[in-house]
Each structure stands twice: as structure tokens, then as C-alpha cells.
Amino acid sequence: GENVEQHPSTLSVQEGDSAVIKCTYSDSASNYFPWYKQELGKRPQLIIDIRSNVGEKKDQRIAVTLNKTAKHFSLHITETQPEDSAVYFCAASPNTGNQFYFGTGTSLTVIP
Amino acid sequence: DTEVTQTPKHLVMGMTNKKSLKCEQHMGHRAMYWYKQKAKKPPELMFVYSYEKLSINESVPSRFSPECPNSSLLNLHLHALQPEDSALYLCASSQVTGTGVLTYEQYFGPGTRLTVT
């Protein structure tokens, strides 16, 4: 089955700096890659996603890049704000069913 | 309505109790999921229902019993749980995917915080 690795496990940045979280996947059949943000005690919320026919997608301060050849994808957050502090999970999903394979999570702290 | 709702928000139960978790969505999604999540860990898939039929069971112990009575509702029946079953139980829903169809995003409910004493 699919195996998703996520790095780093913790990340601290100064407010206004950029944050980058990286994930790798193993199954070349995976074609959908969502990113979820989970604040303490809250539900995971989809913040951005990318499909395998696209190399990059941007939504305001958040962007995701995908390298299918290398089987890795990354989340980029620019101009970070304290409210960006949360745990971020990447996931990969093959086109064979409804199953998501999650990365281990990155705890992001933005220092004011 | 673009929300998945779950009840109760919190549940404390003894190891001999029987309780149920409920999940509801009115987005017309025909796939519904149960996940278990421990603190600062990713959600672990337990069950997937597709068109009200169980399609994935990730080797979950029989003390967890899912039920999908209709396309909007999903239940998780709990019996004889262990303290290590204490966790956040998340429900999610999505459109149904199939071979050759692009995967759809999953929408999560707020979860039920379960404590087994």
C-alpha cells in the first residue's frame, strides 16, 4: 500500500517568515494530494489540494507543489501569522478507491 | 449545508458500557468514513462505507461495530472498550470515487472525544 512520509515533525518560524513542509509518497498510482490543518481540539480542515495533472497550485499565502517523478509534494506558507500555528497533515490518495494515506503531521508554531 | 455533524461531543464510558457515536451529513455524499485519532497523530482509518455498504474495514476489533442506516447517517456502536481506545473519533464524508475517477476531498466532522475508564 501507499506510504507517506512527512518532514519536519515540528517547525518554529518567526511571524512574517515562510514555512515549508515536505511529504513523499511511494505509490505512483496516487493522484490526489490534500493538505489539512488541525488546530488544537478542532477537526482537520482542508486548506489546499493538488491533483497529479498539476505541478503547482496557489491560494493567497498558501501554495502546494508536486513533483510526480520524485514522488514528493510540499506545502508553502508565506508571510506566516500566529493563527497559522497548528498541526498540518499531508495525505495521498490513489485512484482506486476512497482511501487517504496521511503523513505523520507537522506541528507549526509561529512566534509573534 | 456543507457540514458534517457528530454527536456527542464528549463521551465517558466504562469498559462494560454500550454506547453509540452518530454522524450526519446532508451534502449528498455517498461515502462516509470513521477515523480514530490520538493526540498529535494523523487520523487512522477504521471503516469506509460506499453507497451504504461497508467497503473497507481496516482490521478493527469487533468491539467497534459500524452501521450506515441511510445515505446521510453513520453510526459507530461501542461495546466492551479498553482504556487504549480513548481517542478522538472523527467522521468524514465525500463523493464516491472509483477507478478512473478523480479522488474527491473528504470533509471531517468535529469529532467525539471518547474517554474509556
Boltz contact constraints between the chains, C-beta under 6 A:
constraints:
  - contact:
      token1: [A, 32]
      token2: [B, 103]
      max_distance: 6.0
  - contact:
      token1: [A, 34]
      token2: [B, 105]
      max_distance: 6.0
  - contact:
      token1: [A, 43]
      token2: [B, 108]
      max_distance: 6.0
  - contact:
      token1: [A, 43]
      token2: [B, 110]
      max_distance: 6.0
  - contact:
      token1: [A, 43]
      token2: [B, 111]
      max_distance: 6.0
  - contact:
      token1: [A, 44]
      token2: [B, 108]
      max_distance: 6.0
  - contact:
      token1: [A, 46]
      token2: [B, 105]
      max_distance: 6.0
  - contact:
      token1: [A, 89]
      token2: [B, 42]
      max_distance: 6.0
  - contact:
      token1: [A, 93]
      token2: [B, 103]
      max_distance: 6.0
  - contact:
      token1: [A, 96]
      token2: [B, 99]
      max_distance: 6.0
  - contact:
      token1: [A, 98]
      token2: [B, 31]
      max_distance: 6.0
  - contact:
      token1: [A, 98]
      token2: [B, 48]
      max_distance: 6.0
  - contact:
      token1: [A, 98]
      token2: [B, 97]
      max_distance: 6.0
  - contact:
      token1: [A, 102]
      token2: [B, 42]
      max_distance: 6.0
  - contact:
      token1: [A, 105]
      token2: [B, 42]
      max_distance: 6.0
